[in-house]
Amino acid sequence: MVLPYNQLIVKKISLSFENWLGLLTKPLSERPEFSMEKGIIHIGQIVGEFLGIPVDTDEYYNQLFDYVHSPELNLNLLSEESIDKSINNTHFQAIQKVINIHHEQKLSINRFTAFLDGEQLLLRSNEPAIHRKLREAMIATLELFAEKESEGLRNQELRRVLVDIVKWSINHLQPPLENADPAREMPKFLWYGDGKKSHQYFLYYLINLGCDVIIFHPEGKDILAGFQIETIFIHRFQATQPAEPFPKEKVNRKTTVAYRASKEIEGILNQEGSGLYKPWQLRDYTPSSITLKTTYDELFILSKEMAMIRPDFEVGNGQVKIPSLFAKIQGVSKNRKEYWDRLHALSELENCLLVRNLPLTFPNTSDFRFHYRNALGQDDLLNPEKMMTAHYWPYSFLASGLQKGIAGAVRRICEKPGLKPLPAESLEEVKIFLFTQAMYLPKNIIQSLERFDYSQQIPKLVLYNNEKTGMLSRSDAAMLLLLNQFGIDIIIYNPPGHNDIETYLDESLFDKHWLDDVVFDLDYKEPSILKKVLFQGILKNLRGD
């Protein structure tokens, strides 16, 4: 007589890019870590993440199609688009009932799970070891939720997460679980693309149950980061790109050997951290700035350098950190020729906008309080996705990568406002002012951002403020904060040495360089036509035009 196995112990198998697929096809009894003794069955589990995308994208998507249609692999596809969101109303009411009991009695996690079981919200199995493991996996998931989320099991999102785990268990786990056998095969799942909080907890639940879970994310996001899953195998491909819809059929187009070879060489040369980037390679990356602290002389040396040549330029995980300049030049040097030569050289650099009439912008009086509050995420910070999908978002015509960059910069300037509050103005009101002004960037500024190839020449905004043609406004200062966060170089000239940007911004945000003399009413000196023609000719030669 064979005694039933009442306990299932799961251990993750050590994986490599070369062995994971072969191990996934093997029955549990032929995998490492498998043993059966004294009512306990030990199995080896496969959990892996494949982040990014290889050179041959057609082959990548064809392989994904094969994985979920292979009878040998028997993988069940899960993704944000394909997951079944339907739920029986009886189950929904039963979850609410358990949560209400918890609020009244402050249930322990074990009792909370027992109530879920009593309401028939947990799946059942004819295999005693799996039946027990279903409860253990739910306890582990609730314990993680209580640890990670504020207020633990009293967090308002508990109901949503529980509802999702229950309905997805019934819709996706129950069918393969009916044929599960811990001596042969546990359910296997392939997750594709982005995942929200409920998806993350459901994957955590499946992993704790002992299911094989393979995750593919072409954009390179680790959706299980922070979920305390030990010894998880992660393979990173050399490139990243936004996830396409999961393939419904295989692509017949074949790449040539020469094409694949050229792409592989290009990938090696232009991969993250190589220091070499092809034009617009970082188009879909999210930019942020590192403001460099420089001397007056260094300012003009670095202003000519491409972003990837500057110190502390960094690319990784879909982010690009741009070393940028934010400086104010007070007064005028005794050597007037040098002063004007340097200013002219700056203003004639590629993608430089010289402003001599102020203000650039005007305060917008629209009431954006509700838009601002509705755009906040659970962390009380602005959520870029909420902003980008809102009806008031004015930049929807821009490339999606640039939109993400602008939204990220808006989030950062509101997270730690560098704008000085007006008398009696609250911190939230400062944030709302910054948020509002960010929705009204001038056309010429937007076009500068559109021309910005993040690894190449950095756009520049040079303000010449002699106080004869207007004054810098508070809304100008808000825009400068945003551009600084985006990585644009900003240089302000003030010949009389008066305060302008200091009135509005924290002075720790920018460098200040004092020159020899203060000069009032100093008109801007245009470069000589001959010098301008020569300079433009040199630029064209350097660019190869």
N, C-alpha and C positions, 0 to 999 in steps of 0.2 A: 504494500500500500504506500503510495506517494503522498507525503504530508504536504498540505498547502503552504505556500510561502506567504507569510503575513507581513513582511517588511521589505521595502525596496530602498536600497542605498545607491545613490547616483554619484558617479565621479566623472569629471570631464577628462576626455582623452587629449593627450598632447598632440596637437595638429601642426601640419605644415602645408604650404601651398601645394606641395606635390602629393600629399597623402590623404587630404580631407575627403576628396570625392570617392576614392576607393574604399575608405573606411565607412562612408555613408551608405554604400551599397551592401556592406556586410551585415548579416544578422547579428543580434546582440551577443549571441553565444560565441561568435568568432572574433569579437572585438577584444582589445585589451581591457583589463579591469573586471572581466566577467567571472563570477563564481556563484555557487549555490551551496549553502550549508546552514543547518540548524534553523530552518524557517526563514532565513534571510537570503535575498537575492541581490547581488552586486552587478551593476551594469555600467558600461562605458558610454558616455554621452558626447555628442558632437555639437559644439556651439562655436560659431565663427562669424566674423564680420568681414565683408569685402568692401572696402571704402574706396571711392574713386572709380575710374574707368580706364581700361587699357587702350592702346593705340588703335586697335581695330574695333570700332564701336559696333559695326554690323555683327561681327563674330560674338561680341559680348552679349548683345541682345538675343542672338540666335541660341547661345548657350543657355541663357535664362529660360527661353521658351522650351528648350529640350529638358532642362532640369524639372520643370513642373509637369511635363507631359511624358516623362519616362516611367514606365511601370516598375522598372528595377529600383529607381530611387523612391518612388511613392511619396513625393513631396507635395504638401498642400500649400497653395499660394495664399499669402496674406499681404494686403497693402491698404493704405488709406482709401483707395478708390474701390477695391474689390471686396472689402470686408462687409459682411451682412449686418446691417444696423437694425433689423427688425427684432422686436421683443414682445412676448405675450404680456398683456396688461396685468394678468394675475401675478406674474413674476415681478413686475415693476412695483405693484402694491405691496407684495411680500417684502421686498427690499426696504421700502419706506417703513414698514411695520417694524422690522428689526432695528433700523436706525432710530426710530422713536423709542423703542425699548432701551436701546443703549443710552440715549439722552436722559432717560428717566433713572436707569439703574447703574450707569457707568460700568458696563460689562467689561470683563477682561477679554483679551483677544481670543483665548480658547473658548470662552462662553459665547462670544460674538459669533465665532465660527460654528459652534454647536447650534445656535439659533438659525443661522443660514441653512445648515443641514436639515434642521427640523422643518423649515419652510420649503424644503426640497429645491433649494437654489444651487446646491452643489451636485455635480454629476456623480453617478454611481457606476461601479464596475463589478463584474462577476469575479474578477481576480482580486483576492483579499489584499495583496500587496499594493495594487494600484488604487483600490478603494481607500486604503489608509493614506496613500500618498496624495490623493486629491485634497484631503483635509489638511495634511501637513503643508502642502503648497499654498493653500489659502491662508493658513496661519502665518507662513513666512512672508507672504505678500502684504498682509495687514500689518505685520510688525514693521516692514520696511516703510509702509505708508505712514504709520504712526511716528516713525523716527524722522522721516524726511519732511513731512508737511507740517506747517505751523498748526498748533492745537491738536495734533494727532488725529484720532478718530472722530474728533468733533469738527474737523475741517469741512467746510461747506462742499468741497469737491468729492468727498467720500462717496456720496450717493451716485454721482456721475460715473466715477471709476468702478464702483461695484456693479452698477447697471450694465456697463460695457463689458466687464469681465464675465458676468453671468450670461448675457445674451451671446457674446462671442464664443463662450464655452459650449453653449447649446448649439449654436449655428455652425461652428467650425471644429471644435474639439470632439464633440460627442460622436460624430460619424466614424472618424478613424479610431476612436477609443474603444468602440464596440468590438473591434478585431484585435485590439492590443494584447500582447503577450510579453511579459517582462523577460521571458527566456528567448524570445525571438525578435520582436519589433515593438517599439513604442511609436506614437504618432510623430511625424516629421513635418516641419514647417519651413517655408522660405518666405521671409519678409522682404518686401521691396520698397525702397524710397523712404520718405519722411514719416515720422511717427509723433503723435501727440501724447500727452501724459497718459491717457487711458491705454493707448497702444503699448506704451513702455511697460506699464504695470501688467498688462496681459502677457507680453513676452516674458516678463520676469516670472509670472505664474507658470507658464508653459515650461520654462527652463527648470524651475523648482520641482515640477511634476516629473521631469526626466525625459521630456520630449527633445528630439534633435531640432535645433533652431539655427538656420543659416540666414544672415542678413546681407542684403546688397543695397548700397546707397551710392549711386553714381556721383553725387555731389560731395561725397566724402564725409558726411556728418555721422558721428558716432552716437546713435540714438540711445544707446545703453550706458553712456557715460554717466557716472554718478550713481549707478544702480547696484554697486557692491557685488558684482559678479566676478568671482576670482578665476584666474587662469583662462580667461576668454581669449581665443585666437583672433588676431586682427591682421588682415593683409591689406596693404595700401597700394593701389595702382598708381602709376606715375602721373595721371592727369585727373581732373575733375570736370564735371559739366552738369548742368541741371538735368534732373531725371526726366526721361521721356516716358510716356504711358507704357505700361507693361505690354510687351509684344503679344498680339493676338495671332500672329502667324510669323513664319520665318522669312527673313529677307533673302532674296535670291542673289542680290548683287555681291559679287566677289571682288575682293581687292587684289591687285597684282602684287607679286613678290617685291617689285621695285617700290611700289607705293608704301607697302608695310615697312620696308627697310628704311626709306626716307623718313617716315613718321617716327620710327624708333630712334633714329639719329637725332631728329628734331626734338623728340621727347627728352633724350639724354642731355642735349645742349640747353634746353629751355625748361627743365624741371625746376620745381621750387627749390630755392637755395643754391642753384647753380651760378647765379649772378649774371646769367644771360637770358634775356627775354625777347621774344619776337614781338613785332608790333601788335598791340591790342590783345596780347596773351592774357592779361589780367583784367579784361573788360568786365567779367562777372564777379570779380573779387570785391570785397567791401573795404573801402579805404578808411584809414584813420591817421591822424597826424602825430608826429613826435616833433615838438617845436624845439629847434636847435638854439642853443645859447652861443652867440658868436661875438667876436670883436668887430669893430667898424670895418676893418680891412677884409676880414674873412667873409663878411656879408656879400661883398661884390665878387669874391672868388667862388663861393658856394652857389650864388644865384645863377651862375652859368652852367652849373653841373646838372646832369640828368639825375633823376630821383635815385636810380639804382646805383649811382656812383657815390652818393652822399653817405655819411656815417649813419649807422643804425637802420638803414633800409632793410626791411624784413618781409618775407612772403611765407605764408603757411596757413593751412587749414581754412582756405577761402578768404583769408584776411591779408591786406597789404598795409604795412606801416610806412608812412611817407615822411621822411625828415623834411620839415618845412621851416620857412623863415617868417618871423613876425617881429618887425622892428620899427622903431620911430627914430628919425634923425632930426635932432633939435639944432637950430641955428645953421650957420654957413661956415665952411672952412675958409681960412685966409687965402688959400690958393683957389681962387674962384674957377680957374680953368679946370682944375682937377674935380671940383665940386660938380660943375656942369657936365664934364665928360663922363663921370660916373653915373650921374642921373640919366643922361642920354643913352648910355650903354645899357642901363637897366630897361629903360622904356622901349628900346628897340629889339629886345630879346623876343624870341618866338612866343606867341600867345601871351603877350603882356598888354594889360589894359591900363593906360595912363589917364587918371582922372584929375582935372584941374578946376572943375566946378562942383561945388557942394551945395546941398547934400545930394547923395546918390539916391536915397530912398526917402519915403515919407511914412510916418507912423500910420498904420492901418487901424481904423476905428471899429472894424467888425468885431462882434462878440464871439470869440472862439472858446469861451470857457467850457461849454458842453462838448465841443469837438475834442478839446484837450483831455477832459476827464474820460470821455468814451474811448480815447485812444490808449489809455493806461492799461498795462498788463497786470498780472497777478502780483508782480514784484513792485507795483506802484511806479513803474517807469514806462515811458512811452514804448508802445509795441510797434515796430516798423511795419509789420504786416497789416495791422489795423489802420495805420495811417495810409498806406499805399492803396488799400481797397476802399477807403472812404470817399464819399461823393465830392468832398471839398479838395481832395488831393489834386494839385494843379499840374503835376509832372508825369501824368500817366502816358503822355506821348513819348517820353524818353525811353531809352533802352532800359530793360529791367535791372541790369547791374548798376547803372547810374542811379536809378530810383532807389535801390537799396542803399547805395552810398549816401544819398541825400538824407534818406529817412534815418540812417544810423547816426549821421552828424546831428540831426535835430534831436534825436534821443539823448546824445551825449551832452549837448549844450544845455538841455533842460535838466539832466541828471545832476550836474554840478555847475550851476549858473555862474559865469564870470562877470555878469552884468550887475552893476551896483543898483540896489533898490532905490526908488524914489522915496521921499519922506512918507511914512505911513503905508508903504507898499509891502505886502506880504510876500513870502518866498514863492507861494503858488502863483501870485499875480506876476511876479518876475518871469516865472516859467511860462505862463500863458502868453505874456508879451513876446518872449523869444519864439514860442511855438507859432504864434500868429504871424510874426514878421517873416519867419522861415517859409511861409506859404506864398510870399510875394517877391521872389527874387527877380531882379531886372533881367530883361531878355539878353543883354550883352554878357551878364554874369553866367546865365544858364549856358550860353554858347561857349564860354570859356571852359566850363565843366565838361561839356560834350567833347571838346577837343583834347581833354586831358587823358593821355595814355599813361597810366599810373607809374610805369617803370621808366618813362622817358622824361622829356622836358616838363617842368612844373609850371603851370600858368601863374602869372604874377598880377597883382593889383598894386599899382603905385599911385599913391595919393599925394598931390602937391597942394598943400594948404597954406597959401600966403595970406589968408583971411580977407582977401579983396573980392573973392568970387563965391562967398557963402561960407557956412560953417558946417562942421560935421554934426550929424544928428544922432539921437539915441537909436533910431531904427538903423542907421548906418552901422553903429557899433554892434548891434545884434547881428547884422549880416556878416560883419567881419569875423565875429565869433564863429559863425557857421562855416565860413570859408576856411578859417584856420583849422577847424576840426576836420574838414574834408581834406586838408593837405595843401591848400593854395598858399603861395608866398605872398605876404602882405608887407609893404614898406611905405611908411608915412613920412613925408617931408614937411617940416614946419620951420621955415626960416626965422620967424620971430621968437621961436623957443617957447611958445605959449602952450598951455594945456589944451588938448582937444579930445583925443581918445581916452586920456586919463580921467576925464569927467565921468565916463561911463563904464570903463572896464577896470578890473583889478590889474594893477601894474605888474604883477608877477607873471602875467600872461605873455608879455612881450619885452624885447630888449629896448633899451633907450641909449642912444649915442649922442653925446653933446659935442658940438663942433666949436670952433674958435670964436665966431662972432654971432651976434643976433642982428638980423636985418629985417626992417619993417617994410611992408608993401613991395616986396621983391617980385617983380614980374617974372613969369617963366621965360627962360631964354630958349628959343627954338634952336636946334642944331643947324649948322650951316648946310646948305643944300649939297655942297660937294662932299662934306663929311657923311651926310646921310646916305648919299648914293654909294660911296665907298663901303660904308658899313653894311648896307643891304647886299652889296655884291659879295662881300666876304661871307655873309650868312648863307647866301645861295650856294657858294662854292662848298662851304662846310656841309650843307645838306645834300649836295649833289644835284641841285636843280639845274 
